[in-house]
Amino acid sequence: MKGMEGFDFNKVMKAAQDMQKQMARVKDDLKERVVEGNAGGGMVVATVNGQQDIVAIKLDREVVNPEDVGMLEDLIVAAVNQAMKKSREMAEKEMGKITGGVLPPGLGI
């Protein structure tokens, strides 16, 4: 269906559908890719996948101190936040390859 001045709406719709399929494949791929964040010199390590799911938390025995639970909590939060940031950056980079660096609203991760 052609509109004004040779604009082919069907072609645009096909391109949008193709982009959606590519984005769905990337989202599936990101589920399998992981990044790590760490805190306390690596005493706490958080592993997050490309869909921002926490998949593992590792604690060094030395950081587990019943007398200072607050420090452990802070280290876990720092490690998770670092891993989440890396995960978002990885996902944005991969999606940007499809969208030319621009993620339309509602089409992100």
N, C-alpha and C positions, 0 to 999 in steps of 0.2 A: 504494500500500500504506500503510494507516494503522495506526499503532501506538497506544500508550497516549495517551489524552486528545487525540485528534485530530491527533497528530503525523503529518505526511505525509512519509515518508522519500523518496518519489519526487520530491517538490518540492525537498527539500534537495539531493538528488543532481543534479537539473537545474540548480539554482542554482550548485552547485560546478562542474559542467561548463561552464556559461556563463562563470563567472569564469576558468576555465582557458583558454578560448578567447580571452577578452579579454586575459589576461596574455600569451598567445602572440603576439597582435597587437602589444602594446606592446613585447615583446622584439624583434620584427622591426623595429618603428619605431625603437627605440633603436640598432639596428645602423647606421642611417643618420644619426643625430644625433651631433654631435661637440662636444667641449669642449677648451679649451686650458689648459695650465699653462705657466708660464714662470719662468725664473730668470736671474739676472745682468742684471736690468733689461731683459729681453726678448731677451737675446743667445742664449738657448736656449729653444726653444718645443717642447712636446710636445703632439701632438693625439691624443686618445683618443675612441673612440666610446662609446655608451651601454652596450655590452656589455663594457667594459673591455679592448678591443683597442687597442693602440697603432697608430695609422694613419699617423703622420708624426712625424719629429723634424727641426727646422730649427735650424741653427747659424749664427750670425753669424761671418763670417770672422775677426773680431778675437778671438774666444774660442778659436780653434784655435791653440794654442801648443804645439809639440812639447816645449818645455822644461817645461811644466806640465800634463801630461795629467791629473794628479789633480784639478786644479781643474775641468777640463772634465767629467770623470766625475761629480764632485759636483754640478755644475750640471745635468747630464742627469738624474741621480737626483732632484734637487729638482723639476725641471720635470715629470717623469713622475709623481712622487708627488702633486703638486698637481693634475695633470690627472686622475689616477685618483680622487682624492677628489671632484673635481667630477662626474666620471662616475657614481660611486656615489650621490652625492646626487641627481643628476638621475634616475637609474633608480629610486631609492627613492621619490622624489616622484611619478613617473609610476605606479609600481605601487601606491603608497598611494592614488591616486585610485580604483583598482579595489577595493582591499581595505579601504578605510576607514582607512588609516594603519597597519594591522597586517599584517605579512607572516608568514603561517604558515610554520613550518620546512619547508624543502624547496621552497618556492614562490617564493623570491627569484630574483635575477638569477644 
